[in-house]
């Protein structure tokens, strides 16, 4: 049993952050020379993919919740304005 819902957008955003950190760590270690603007395309693409994955996940959760809903769309039991439970 999962403790929380799976959020693919957050996973992609975190992986993007780790990739950017790896680029800067490699630059700091002297493994390669990365200009300061090198991470802008990586950041843009990562945030775009994270947003798209979040939107798709949201739509799938809504569809699943709508299909699992057992509530009827009929009129409520009391239309007199009273909020008392019978």
Order of alpha helices (4+ residues) and beta strands (2+ residues): alpha-alpha
